[in-house]
Amino acid sequence: MEVTPGVMTLNARTRALAEHLAMDSFLSLDLSAVNIGPLMSTRRKGCLKLLFWFAVADLVLLFLFGQIYFNLGSNLTLWAFRHSTAPLEVKTTRGWRAVSEVTMAELGEALREQHLEQDFRWCTLPVRRRATTPVQSFVSSFFGAEMNIVTISPNRFAFTTSFDSSFKGTTARERMSTEQAHFTIVANFREPNGKPLGWVYHHGQLVHRPFPEWTGVFFVKQGRPWFGPKSLLDEVPGPIEEGTQGYPSVMKNHTVFSYVDETPNKFFDGKKITYRSLAGMRRDGTIVFVLSGDGGVCNVAEVTELARKLDVKHATLLDGGRALQYSIRSRFGTTHFQAFNTQFDFGPRWMRPQKSPVYIAVKPRQP
């Protein structure tokens, strides 16, 4: 169609008019009348919700880190009950019973078997202290507490000391891998410089000097392991093949030594609630370990009474507290217990890994 110059078509005029009206409408728009409050409020709530979930995720990751490297749940239990005067109780088929009141039969029934093979058994034992504060109630309900009971017959298993050639600090996990053992546990106390505190025998040789104050011993004579007071050294014939000192010895011939409840000294505080490690033996030579598990903190009288009611004849304590660590090989694979950090090296000195120089390793006898 031919268009005459200076003359607009109808469509062109309509478009021009629409554009003019639209511009006038825009210029006359009162922006203050637009309510954007709900939009901003929604966005603000969304940001706060996102920040909340980020904080929750951080707390979960922090807890998992603490649980893996510092056994956080167990140490919260220790912290909450460290001054408790309530007695340690065992969960029996009749309910919770104080360790001092439970019978040998009830204690045997309370054990929860985790692993059983010929001459090797691992059980857990649920324990608690009655909560008297809100913090104790929360910790008890959230984390729980248990002891570990390991019984080993020397008929099929050999006991030996295990350590790095220079007595460099290592872990139960590392000793288990090195020895290909079924069970490893920290043995000697250690000096501030990390060296063993007490004598160590290995392959019939004295490889570290004695510490006169220690009253407990582990030793092997004629291929048989013994745990108890050092007087056993003179009563059992033969040279020492493997061995370490412990402290203190707590029982001989089923009789608990009176100093278990005596006033603390610089080496020993029997009334302190902490991680405990007791090694003993029955009349038939079966070795019994009564060990603090997660949250299973106790004093010396309590761990000794448990051992006595498990028919232990002689017993000594091994290194406990923050240093306690042990590894158990079972049908689940390998279970590692550590009272405190043993792996992650960072932070101030008190957070550094707990590594000990000498361990006891238990492994199948060679055919």
Order of alpha helices (4+ residues) and beta strands (2+ residues): alpha-alpha-alpha-beta-beta-alpha-beta-beta-alpha-beta-beta-alpha-beta-beta-beta-beta-beta-beta-beta-alpha-beta-beta-beta-beta-beta-alpha-beta-beta-beta-beta
